[in-house]
Amino acid sequence: MRLPIYQVDAFTDALFAGNPAAVVLLSEFPDDALLQSIAQENNLAETAFLVPQGQDFRLRWFTPTVEVPLCGHATLASAAVVLQYLRPQDSQVVFHTLSGALTVRRDEASYVMDFPARPVSRVADNPALERALGSKIVQLWRNDFTHLAVLESEEQVRQVEVDIPAMLASDCGGCIVTAPGSGQFDIVSRFFVPEHGIAEDPVTGSAHCALLPYWAPILGKNQLLAYQASARGGVLDCTLSGDRVFLKGQAVVYMEGHINVA
């Protein structure tokens, strides 16, 4: 098989920033083992696989080690490919996924994704996780997908240096660290997911599905400008509406080509 592939920097308006994702176009899904091998070969945080379904698409996401139920930046990358290259006349696209139907629409130079909220619940302190982060945790929360550690300041979030083996040993295979922003951004965060083969994810749409339900009532507003403070960095304009989170961002296509799969 010779398959079209794109590499897209998501949640940025400039190359070499945001979060890179691969988007592979298929006529049907092959064996999962092949999808996983392609994702491992790409060695990006996520590879998205698209299959046409009527006027919509089926969408699956793979890290280098596992399939995941929701991924924001690879969905944004997929929408950019569809609406720039495959269906430039359309204003929106619907993806059918493990997290239900996800609609992405154009908004001038940006795209707005309609995602499910993933509220978090308070859990007991985890001293082993605190040691792995090397920073004091003010409060620890979690949902079915990951932990959320609230730190005291934006500076602490930026300075976190995770001991990955220690994090895995703490029974926490993934953790968002977050604090209020101290400047133009309402909140800042970073996301570490070693259990999925990702030491640090540069910019994570799905993490903000937990961050918005947490921060919106604390900050007293449902629209937040968020910054994910990884080395690449990314900006997300986020809105909480009931049980949905709307994530707005831009994307830049870095590469288009083909892969050859025997």
C-alpha positions as CSV (number, residue, x, y, z in Angstrom):
1,M,0.0,0.0,0.0
2,R,1.1,3.5,-0.8
3,L,-0.7,5.8,1.6
4,P,-1.0,9.6,1.7
5,I,0.5,11.2,4.9
6,Y,0.6,14.7,6.2
7,Q,2.5,16.1,9.2
8,V,0.8,19.1,10.8
9,D,1.8,21.4,13.7
10,A,-1.4,21.9,15.7
11,F,-2.3,24.7,18.1
12,T,0.1,27.1,16.5
13,D,0.2,29.6,13.6
14,A,3.9,29.0,12.9
15,L,6.0,26.0,11.9
16,F,8.1,24.2,14.5
17,A,5.8,25.1,17.4
18,G,2.6,23.6,18.8
19,N,2.2,19.8,18.7
20,P,3.1,17.8,15.5
21,A,0.7,15.0,14.4
22,A,0.8,12.7,11.5
23,V,-2.5,12.2,9.5
24,V,-2.7,9.1,7.3
25,L,-5.5,8.7,4.8
26,L,-7.0,5.2,4.3
27,S,-9.8,3.6,2.3
28,E,-10.4,1.2,5.2
29,F,-8.7,0.3,8.4
30,P,-6.1,-2.5,8.2
31,D,-5.2,-4.7,11.2
32,D,-4.5,-2.7,14.4
33,A,-1.0,-4.1,14.5
34,L,-0.2,-2.3,11.2
35,L,-1.7,1.0,12.5
36,Q,0.4,0.7,15.6
37,S,3.5,0.0,13.6
38,I,3.0,3.0,11.5
39,A,2.5,5.2,14.6
40,Q,5.6,3.7,16.1
41,E,7.6,4.4,13.0
42,N,6.3,8.0,12.8
43,N,7.4,8.4,16.5
44,L,5.2,11.4,17.1
45,A,2.9,11.9,20.1
46,E,0.0,10.9,17.9
47,T,-0.8,9.5,14.4
48,A,-4.3,10.0,13.2
49,F,-5.9,7.5,10.7
50,L,-8.8,8.7,8.6
51,V,-11.4,6.5,6.7
52,P,-14.3,8.1,4.7
53,Q,-17.8,7.4,6.0
54,G,-20.3,9.0,3.8
55,Q,-19.8,12.7,4.1
56,D,-18.0,12.2,7.4
57,F,-14.8,10.3,8.4
58,R,-14.0,7.6,10.9
59,L,-11.0,8.7,13.0
60,R,-8.6,6.7,15.2
61,W,-5.5,8.0,17.1
62,F,-2.4,6.0,18.0
63,T,0.6,7.0,20.1
64,P,3.8,5.1,19.5
65,T,2.6,2.4,21.9
66,V,-1.2,2.4,22.2
67,E,-4.5,3.5,20.7
68,V,-6.2,6.4,22.7
69,P,-9.9,7.3,23.1
70,L,-9.5,11.0,22.5
71,C,-6.8,13.3,21.1
72,G,-7.2,17.0,20.5
73,H,-4.2,18.0,18.5
74,A,-4.4,15.1,16.0
75,T,-8.1,15.9,15.5
76,L,-7.2,19.5,14.8
77,A,-4.5,18.3,12.4
78,S,-7.0,15.9,10.7
79,A,-9.5,18.8,10.2
80,A,-6.8,21.0,8.7
81,V,-6.0,18.2,6.2
82,V,-9.7,17.6,5.3
83,L,-10.7,21.2,5.0
84,Q,-7.5,22.4,3.2
85,Y,-6.8,19.5,0.9
86,L,-9.7,17.1,0.6
87,R,-12.8,19.3,0.9
88,P,-11.8,22.9,0.8
89,Q,-15.3,23.9,-0.1
90,D,-16.7,22.7,3.2
91,S,-16.9,24.7,6.4
92,Q,-16.9,21.8,8.8
93,V,-16.2,18.1,9.2
94,V,-17.5,15.4,11.4
95,F,-15.3,12.6,12.8
96,H,-16.7,9.4,14.3
97,T,-14.4,8.2,17.1
98,L,-14.2,6.2,20.3
99,S,-15.4,9.4,22.0
100,G,-18.4,9.8,19.8
101,A,-19.1,12.2,16.9
102,L,-16.7,15.2,17.0
103,T,-17.4,18.2,14.8
104,V,-14.7,20.6,13.8
105,R,-15.6,23.9,12.0
106,R,-13.7,26.7,10.4
107,D,-13.5,30.0,12.1
108,E,-11.5,32.3,9.8
109,A,-7.9,31.1,10.1
110,S,-8.7,28.8,13.1
111,Y,-10.7,25.6,13.7
112,V,-13.1,25.0,16.6
113,M,-13.5,21.5,17.9
114,D,-16.5,20.3,19.9
115,F,-15.3,17.8,22.5
116,P,-16.8,16.1,25.6
117,A,-15.9,17.6,28.9
118,R,-14.0,15.2,31.3
119,P,-14.6,16.5,34.8
120,V,-12.2,15.6,37.6
121,S,-12.8,14.5,41.2
122,R,-10.6,15.1,44.2
123,V,-8.3,12.2,45.2
124,A,-5.9,11.6,48.1
125,D,-2.5,13.1,48.1
126,N,0.2,11.0,46.4
127,P,3.6,11.8,47.9
128,A,5.4,9.5,45.4
129,L,3.9,11.6,42.5
130,E,4.9,14.8,44.2
131,R,8.5,13.5,44.4
132,A,8.4,12.5,40.7
133,L,7.3,16.0,39.8
134,G,9.8,17.6,42.1
135,S,7.2,20.2,43.1
136,K,4.6,20.6,45.8
137,I,1.1,19.6,44.7
138,V,-1.6,21.9,46.2
139,Q,-4.5,19.6,45.2
140,L,-4.6,16.3,43.3
141,W,-7.6,15.4,41.1
142,R,-8.3,12.8,38.5
143,N,-10.8,11.4,36.0
144,D,-11.0,8.1,34.2
145,F,-8.1,9.1,31.9
146,T,-5.5,11.0,33.9
147,H,-4.5,12.8,37.0
148,L,-4.6,16.6,37.4
149,A,-2.1,18.2,39.8
150,V,-2.7,21.8,40.8
151,L,0.5,23.7,41.6
152,E,1.0,27.0,43.3
153,S,2.2,29.1,40.4
154,E,2.8,29.4,36.7
155,E,6.6,29.4,37.4
156,Q,6.3,26.1,39.2
157,V,4.5,24.6,36.2
158,R,7.2,25.8,33.8
159,Q,10.0,24.5,36.0
160,V,8.7,21.0,36.5
161,E,11.3,18.3,35.6
162,V,9.6,14.9,35.8
163,D,11.4,11.8,36.9
164,I,9.6,9.4,34.5
165,P,10.5,6.1,36.2
166,A,9.4,7.6,39.5
167,M,6.1,8.8,38.0
168,L,5.4,5.3,36.7
169,A,6.3,3.8,40.0
170,S,3.8,6.2,41.7
171,D,0.8,4.4,40.0
172,C,0.3,7.6,38.0
173,G,1.0,6.9,34.3
174,G,-0.2,10.3,33.2
175,C,-0.5,13.7,34.8
176,I,-1.6,17.3,33.9
177,V,0.2,19.9,36.0
178,T,-1.6,23.3,36.1
179,A,-1.8,26.7,37.7
180,P,-3.4,30.1,37.1
181,G,-1.7,32.2,34.5
182,S,0.3,35.2,35.6
183,G,0.0,37.3,32.4
184,Q,-2.1,37.2,29.3
185,F,-3.2,33.6,29.8
186,D,-5.9,32.5,32.3
187,I,-4.3,29.1,32.9
188,V,-1.1,27.3,32.1
189,S,-0.4,23.6,32.0
190,R,1.9,20.8,31.0
191,F,1.0,17.1,30.3
192,F,3.2,14.1,31.0
193,V,2.0,10.7,29.7
194,P,4.8,8.1,30.1
195,E,2.3,5.2,30.2
196,H,1.4,6.0,26.6
197,G,5.1,6.3,25.5
198,I,5.0,10.1,25.7
199,A,7.3,11.7,28.2
200,E,5.7,15.1,27.6
201,D,3.0,16.0,25.2
202,P,3.7,19.4,23.7
203,V,0.1,20.7,23.4
204,T,-2.9,18.5,24.4
205,G,-6.5,19.3,23.5
206,S,-7.9,16.4,25.5
207,A,-6.2,17.7,28.7
208,H,-8.2,20.9,28.4
209,C,-11.4,18.8,28.5
210,A,-10.4,18.3,32.2
211,L,-8.9,21.7,32.8
212,L,-11.9,23.7,31.7
213,P,-14.4,22.0,34.1
214,Y,-11.9,22.5,36.9
215,W,-10.9,26.1,36.3
216,A,-14.1,27.7,34.9
217,P,-15.9,27.8,38.2
218,I,-12.8,28.8,40.2
219,L,-12.1,31.7,37.8
220,G,-15.7,32.6,37.4
221,K,-15.9,32.5,33.6
222,N,-16.4,29.8,31.0
223,Q,-14.1,31.2,28.3
224,L,-10.4,30.8,29.1
225,L,-7.2,31.5,27.1
226,A,-4.9,28.7,27.9
227,Y,-1.2,28.1,27.3
228,Q,0.5,24.7,27.4
229,A,4.0,25.6,28.5
230,S,6.1,22.8,26.9
231,A,9.3,23.6,25.0
232,R,7.3,24.0,21.8
233,G,4.3,25.7,23.5
234,G,0.8,26.1,22.3
235,V,-2.3,28.4,22.7
236,L,-5.8,27.2,23.1
237,D,-8.9,29.4,23.2
238,C,-11.3,27.3,25.3
239,T,-15.0,27.5,26.1
240,L,-17.0,25.4,28.5
241,S,-20.7,24.9,27.6
242,G,-22.5,22.4,29.7
243,D,-20.9,19.0,29.2
244,R,-19.0,20.2,26.1
245,V,-15.6,21.9,25.7
246,F,-15.0,24.0,22.5
247,L,-11.3,24.2,21.7
248,K,-10.1,26.8,19.1
249,G,-6.7,26.8,17.6
250,Q,-4.7,27.1,14.4
251,A,-2.7,24.5,12.4
252,V,0.2,24.6,9.9
253,V,0.9,21.8,7.5
254,Y,4.6,21.0,7.6
255,M,4.8,18.0,5.2
256,E,2.8,16.0,2.7
257,G,3.9,12.8,1.0
258,H,3.3,9.1,0.9
259,I,4.4,6.1,3.0
260,N,5.0,2.6,1.5
261,V,3.5,-0.2,3.6
262,A,4.1,-3.8,2.3
